[in-house]
Amino acid sequence: MERKLRIGIIGCGAIAIKKHLPSLQKLKQVEIVAFCNRNIEKAKAAAKDFGTADAKIYEDHKELLKDKAIDVVHVCTPNLSHAEISIAALAAGKHVMCEKPMAKTSEEAKRMVEAAKRSGKKLTIGYNNRFRADSQYLHKAASRGDLGEIYYAKAHAIRRRAVPTWGVFLDAEKQGGGPLVDIGTHALDLTLWMMDNYEPKSVMGSVFHKLGKKKDAANAFGPWDPDEFTVEDSAFGFIKMQNGATIVLESSWALNSLDVDEAKCSLSGTEGGADMKDGLRIHGEDFGKLYTTNVELDPGGVAFFEGETESEADLEIRLWIESILNDTEPVVKPEETLVVTQILEAIYESGKTGKAVYFD
């Protein structure tokens, strides 16, 4: 019988419980053997629901990493500790999936990439929106050249009022930022992936903390405490790439706008365009006429049988595990997510100084 990959989970909060663990549990090639959380009761609860009968419980990730039988570690902690834990796990000989964003700073992200290269182990970052049906379809179309050279794009991550009020989301020290690193990062990752362009030249950014100061504000997750709201409530970037391509990035948790979209992009190329704003639409011109195609992503079912579809989280986790088993590159490469981190950091820097940030 082939040995299963042994998984350790560091951080047993919502992202682990709702995304990582249910998808891992469905795979026959793995067993979840270790759980770590500073609040050990959370680790115990996760182990009971998702772990093997003899799963081990830890309060300190350093103790978990000493277990040589563990092959893979999933890092599901606040942003502040992503780099520290991932680098330590790679040094301990573990493959690592780290939740997004990659790290608080680009320097930390760079050290994660270097640690993966030194260890020979695989590192990936949890950008699950690449695995949606519309994202998968559009990436295949763009890779085939259907849009030609993509020279202008928009990365959309706008919420009207949906500020996360739990955990450490509003804590600048622990998170490194607000909507830009929480949801803007997804939109930017999608856009760069579609364009297959990871060579930024310059970034201009605007960062606002306007609505976060309001008391008793309307909010999908309940009112926030203005004194605890130490991150931005919206941020915007104008990104120019080395080849002249341009990206506009918009992100907010709270913005007086009805033009809301999250983790989506719009693309303009020499042969056609595409957007995800109202389903997936691909458009262009043919035979002297303009056309718009609405892509039907759901094949539908028949009476009494709807068919089976794989969720984006299930596909993300399955392909990650298969990249380890088959020794292939993960879909989300750390070198790509390093560039995402560098651009986000540049938007914050430009927002502070009012000046453009230039890349070598």
N, C-alpha and C positions, 0 to 999 in steps of 0.2 A: 504494500500500500504506500503510495507516494506521500511524503511528509507534507503537512499543511504549513503555510506561512503563519507564524505566530505573531499576533498583533498586540501592541501596547498602546493604550490611550492615555494621553496626558492632558488633563482638562476635561471634566465631565459635566460641563454646562450645557446650555441649550443647543449649540451648534453640534456638539458630539451626540447628544441624545436624539436630536431630530433629523440630523443628516448623516453623519459618519456611521454610527453604530447600526441603525436599521439596514443600511445598504451593505455593510460588511457582513452582517448576520445572514444575509441571503446567499452569500458565496460559499460554495463547498470547499474552495481551495484555501480557506483561512479559518483560524480559530482565535478568538479574542481572549487573551490569557492574562492581561494585566491592566489595571485601572489606577490612575493617580489623580488626586485632587487635594488641594489644601484643606478643604472641608471634606474630611474622610467619609462622612455619611453619604455625600454625593457619589463618591467612588464606589462605596458599598452598594448603593441602589443601582448604579449602572451595571456593576458586575452581576448582580442578581438577575437583571433583565436581559443582559446581552453576553455575559461571559461564560466560559467553560466552568464546569463544576468545581475545579480547583484553581480558579482565577485568583491572582494575587492582588492585594490592595496596598496602595502606597499613598503617603502624604507628600513625599519628596521625590521629584522626578529623578534625582541623581541615584536614588536607590533602585528605581525601576530600570534605569539604563545599565546597571551592573549585571542584570540578568542576560547572560550570553545566549540564552535560548530564544530571546525575542528577536525577530527578523525585521519587523516594521514598526515604526512609531508614528502615530497621528498626533500632531500638536494642535490642540484646540483651546488654547489659553488666550488671555488678553494680549493685544498687540505688543505691549511692552516686553514680553518674554519670548516672543516668537524666535528671534535670532539666537538668544542664549541657549534655549532648549534644543532648537534644531541643530545648531553647531555641535552641541554636546552629544546629541543622539547620533549624528553622522560620525563623529570621532569614536563613538562606542560601537561602530560597525552596523548601524541600523539604516535601512531605507527610511526616508522621511516624507510624509505628506504634512505640510503646514497650512493652516487656514490662512485665508487672505486677511489683510494685506500682508505681503511678504515680511515686512519689518517696519519699525518706526522710522528708520533712516536709510538712505541709500548706502551708507557705509556699512551698516549692519547687513543689508541685503547682499552686498558685494562679498562680505565675509562668509555668508551662507553658501554662495556659489563656489567660492574657493574651498570651503570645507567639503562640499560634495565632490569636487574634483580630487582633492587629496585622499578622500576615503574610498573613492571608487563606487560609492553607493548612490542610489537614485534620490533625487529631491524634486518634489513638485509642490505647487501652491494651489489652494482650493478655489480656483475660479470656475465655479460650477455652471455659470451661465454659458460657457462655451458648449455645454452638452445639451442645451435645449434643442428641440427639433428644428426651430427656425434658424438657430445659430449654425447647427450642423449643415443644414441645406445651403445657407448663404455662403458659408466658408468653402464648401465644395464648388459652388458656382463661381466664386471669386478666384479660387485657386485654378479653375479651368480656364480663366481668362474671359468669362462672360461679360465682366464690367470693364475690361481693358485695364489701363493704368488708373488706379484710384488716386486722385490728386486732391480731393476735398472730402472731408467727412465731419460728422457731428457725433459726439458721444453723449448720450442722454441719461441723466440720473436725477430727475426732478420729482420731488414730492412736494405737495402743497402744504400739508401739515401731517407729518408722520415722523416725529422725533422719538427715537428709542429712549425710554426713560428708565430702563432697568440696567443692572450690571454697572459697567464702567464706561458706557458709551459717551457720556458727557464729560469725562475726565481727560483733559488734554495730556496730562502726564502719562497716564496709562495707555491711552489710545493713539496719541500722536496727532489727532485731528478728528474732525467730525464727518459730515457727509462725503467729503472728498475722498477720504481713505476708507469709508464704509461702503458707499454705493458708487461714487464716482470712479473708484478703482475698477469695478466690474465693467462699467461702460468703456473706460479707456482700454482695458485689456481686450475686450471684444473688438474694438475698433482697430487697434494695432494688429491683432490676429487676422482680421479680415483683409487688411491692407498688406500684410506680411512686410511691415516696415518698422524697424526697430532702431532707426538712426535719427534721433532728434537733433535739431540745430539750435533752436531757441524757444523760450517759453515766456509768455507774459501772463500774469495771473492777477485776479482780484478775489479777495477773501473778505467775507462779511460776517459780522456778529451783530445783527440788527434785531431780528425777531426773538432771539433767545433771551433778550432782556425783559420780555413781557411776562407779566404775572397772569396766572389763571387763563392761559392761552388755550384755544381749541386745539386738540391734538388727538390723533387716532389712538395713541397709547396713554392718554390721560395727561393732565397738565404737568409741566416740568418745573423744577426749582431754578429760577434764574441765577441764584448764587452758585449752583452746582454746574451750570451750563457754561463750561470754560472752553469749549471748542466752537468753531464757526457754525453758522446755520446755513450758509451757502458759499460756494466757491466756483470760480469760472477760469478757464484757461484757454489761451490761444497758442497753439503749438505748431511750429514750423519744422518740417523735417529736412534732412540734408538734401534730398532730391527736389525740394520745393513744395512737396505736398503739405497741406494745411489741415489741422484738426481743431475744431472748437469743442471744448469739454464743458459741460454744465452739470452742476450738482447742487442739490439742496435737500435738507430735511424739512425746512419751513421757508416757503416763498409765496408771495402773493401772485400766483400764476395758475391758470387753468390748463396750461400746456404741460401736463404731467406725463412722464414716462420714466421707466427705470431699467437699467441694464440693457439698453438698446442702442443701436447706431443707425445713422443714415450715411450712405456712401454715394459718391459721384465719381464716375470713371469716364474714360474716353469712349467706351463702347456701350455704356449703360449705367444705370443707377439702381439703388435698392434702399428700402427702409423697412424698419420693424415697427413703425408707429401705429399701424392699423392692420395687424396681421403682417405677414411678410409679402412685400410687393417688390417686384423687379420690373424695371421700366427702361425704355430706350426708343430707338426708331428703326423701322424696317420698311423697305420698299417706299421710302419717302413719307412714311406715316409714323406717328408716335404711338406707342403701345404701353399698356400697364398690365402686368400679369399678377394676379392674386394667387399665391402658391397655396394649394390645399395640403396642409400638413397632416391632417387627420383623415385616414382612409375611411373612417366610419365602420360600423359593424352591420350585422344582420340580426334579425329577430332572435332573442334569447342568447345571443353571443356577441359581445362587444369587441372581442379580440384582446390581445395583451400588448401593452406598451411598457417600455422601460423608462422609468423616471430619469430626469437629468442627474439626480444624485446617484442613482443606481448605475447609470452608464459611466459617470465620472469615476466612481470607486472601482467598478469592474475593470475599466481600461487601465487604471492605475495599478491594480493588482496584476493584471495580465502583462503590463510592461516589466514588472519584476520577474514574473515567472518565465517570460519569453526573452528577457534581457534586451528589451527595445526601449527607445526613448519615450518618456511619458508625453502625453498630449500637451500638457502645460509645462514648458521647459523653464528652469530657473533663470536662465539668461534673459528670457523674454520678460519675466516678471520683475527682474532687476530694473529693466528700462521703465516699466510702469512706475516703480517706486521712485526712480530718479526724476521722472516728469512730475509726479505728484509733489515731491519735495521742492521742485523748482517753482511750481505754482504757489506754494506757501511762501517761498523765499521772495518771489516777485511781488506777492501781495504785501509783504512787509516793507520792501524797499521802494516799490513803485517802478522798479527797473526790470528790464529783460534779463533773463538768465541764459547764458550761452554755454553750449556743450563743446568739448574739444572734438 
